Amino acid sequence: SVYSGQHLKMREVEYFQEGRVRVETEHPLDVYADGEYVCRTPIDVSVQRSALTVLVP
């Protein structure tokens, strides 16, 4: 589970720390932040240092 950190052991999960990322997918996917719909991919995301953890399927 995400809360226990077990998802980091899954092959499908990549973990990295960046100040800015661009998420592109083969087919458009819905993007949610804090449980709320934001947009569809592709999306450019930038965050303040140590302010936000982003999970991408």
Secondary structure as the mmCIF struct_conf table of DSSP 4:
data_model
#
loop_
_struct_conf.conf_type_id
_struct_conf.id
_struct_conf.beg_label_comp_id
_struct_conf.beg_label_asym_id
_struct_conf.beg_label_seq_id
_struct_conf.end_label_comp_id
_struct_conf.end_label_asym_id
_struct_conf.end_label_seq_id
TURN_TY1_P TURN_TY1_P1 VAL A 2 GLY A 5
HELX_RH_3T_P HELX_RH_3T_P1 GLN A 6 LYS A 9
BEND BEND1 MET A 10 MET A 10
TURN_TY1_P TURN_TY1_P2 ARG A 11 GLU A 12
BEND BEND2 GLY A 19 GLY A 19
STRN STRN1 ARG A 20 VAL A 23
BEND BEND3 GLU A 26 HIS A 27
STRN STRN2 ASP A 30 ALA A 33
TURN_TY1_P TURN_TY1_P3 ASP A 34 GLY A 35
STRN STRN3 GLU A 36 ARG A 40
BEND BEND4 THR A 41 PRO A 42
STRN STRN4 ILE A 43 SER A 46
TURN_TY1_P TURN_TY1_P4 ARG A 49 SER A 50
BEND BEND5 ALA A 51 ALA A 51
#
